[in-house]
């Protein structure tokens, strides 16, 4: 009798069903949130980066070159953020829950590291080497943040990492070209792919 009383009672069917439904709901919420990555926003970011590359190539000093790209960073982040919010609203997907919140938390640290290294490289007179650092850190941010996203997002991040590595081990005078290929070309190409296959 004592042994029988000590046995664990079986899990009730309704409790098991509730746990299964909760798991399914959370999984669907995560999948929906990260499809809010904006395709057309990426295209817009790429086009503004190509314009910035054209302008930056015509500057007479590294300080002016840096100002052009810092301005482009503000424009691109603003454009990407607005289009991400817009896409989430259209798909009625909460952006700041589940994987959407994870995406933002994973993206921000690498971007902050890039900002700090920009100040350091400027003070050390290493501005020509910034493209490699920027591409690597942006790629790291996108790869990490996109780990729970549609497959194309981490692939985009890895492409940035490869370009960043190439930028570090090629002449510094190629910096603007790498910036155009990465922030311009990759954003346009992958943005079109995302817009076509995943909407917006």
N, C-alpha and C positions, 0 to 999 in steps of 0.2 A: 504493500500500500504506500509506504513512504517513498519508494522509488518512483512509483507512478505519479505521485503528487509533485515530485521534484522535476519531472520532465517539462520542457518548455512547451507552452501552448502553441499550436500552429498559427501562422499569420492569417488573419481574416482576409477573405477574398476582396472585400471592399477597400481594405487598407492597401493591399497589393496593387489593386487597380488604380487607386489614387496616386501612389508612388510612380507607377508607370505613366500615367497621364501627365504628372508633373514633369517627369523626365522628358517626355515627348514635347511638351509645351516649351520647356527651357531650350531644348535643342532647336526647335523651329524658330524661337525668338533670336537665338544666336545666329542662325543661318540667315534670317531676314535682315538683321541689323547690318551685317557686314557687306551685303549687296548694295548698301548705300554709297559705296565707293563711286564717285562720279566719273562717268566716261567722258561726257562732254566737258565737264570741268577740267579733266586732264588734258583734253585737246586745247582748251583755252589757256591753261597753264603753259603748255608746250609752245603755243604760238607767241605768247608774251615773252617766253624765254628766248625764242629765236630773234625777236625784235631786240631784246636786251643784249644778246650776243652781238648783233650788228652794231648797236650803239657802243657797247663796251670796247669793241675792236678799234674804234676810232678815237678813244680817249688818249690823252697825252701823258698821263701818269697812272701809277698803280692805285693811288688814292681815288682818282676819278673812276677808274675801272671798278674798284670795290664799291663805290657809292651806287653805280649803276646796278650791280648785282644785288646789293642790299635792298634797293628799291624794288627790284624784280621779286625778291623773296617776299616782301610785304604784299605785293600785288598777287602773287601766285598763291600764297597761303590764304589770303582773303577770298580769292576766287574759288579755290578748292573747298574752303570751309562753307561758303555760301551755297555752292552747288551740291555739297554733301547734305546739308540741311534740307535743301529744296527736294532732293531726290528722296530723302527719308520721309518728308511730308507727303509727297505724291504717292509713295508706296504704303503710307500709313504705318511706318515702322519706327518705333521709338529709337532715336539715335543714341541716347545716353543710358541705355540699359543693356545688360548682357554683353555680347561681343562688341557692340558699338562702344561701350565704355572701355572695354579692354583695348580696342584699337587705338583710342585716344591716349590711354595711359602708356601703351607700348610705344607710341609714335613720339611723344613729347621728349623723353630723356635724351635720345640721340640728337634731336634738333637743338636742345639746350646745350648739349656738349659741343655741337657745331658752332653755336653762337659764341661760347667761351673761347674755343680754339681760334675763331676768327679774330677776336681781340688780341689774343696772344701772338698769332702769326703776323698781324699788322704791326704790333710793337716790336717784333723781332725782325722785321723787314723781309718776311717770307710770303708776302701776298701772292706772288706767282705760283706758289705751291698749294694755294687754297682750293682750286678746283678738285684735286684728288681727294682732299679731306671732305669737302662738301658732298661729292658724289658718293663716297664710301659711307658717310654717316647717314645721308638721306636714304641710301639703299638699305642700310641696316635698320633704319626706322620703318621703312615700308615692309621689309621682309618680316621683321618681328611683329609689327602690328597686323600684318596680313596673314599671320599663321593660322587664324581661324576664319579666314575670308575665302572668297572664290579663288581658285587655283592661280588665276592670272596675276593676282596682286603680289604674292611672294615672288613670282617669276619676274615681275617688274622690278622688285627690290633687288633680286640677284643680278639683274642686268645692270642696274646702277652700280652695284659693288664691283662688277667686272670692269666697267668703264672707269671707276675711281682708281682701281688698281693700275689700269693702263695709264691713267693720267699721272700717277705718282712716279712711274718709271719711264716716262717719255720727256722730251724737252719741255721746260716750263713755258716756252713760247706757244705751245700747243693748247694751253689752258682754256682759252676761249672756244676753241674747236670742240674740246671734250665737253664743255658746258653746253654748247649748242646741241651736240649729239645726245647728251643725257637729258638735261632738263627740257630741251626742245624736242628732239626726235623721239625719245622714248615715251615722253608724255603724250605726244600726238598719236604715235602708233598704238600704244596700249590703251589710250583713251578711246580711240575709234573701236578697238576690239571689245572693250568693256561696254561701250554704248550699243554696239551691235548685238552682243550676245546676252547682256544682262540689263539692258534698258538704261536710258539716260546716260 
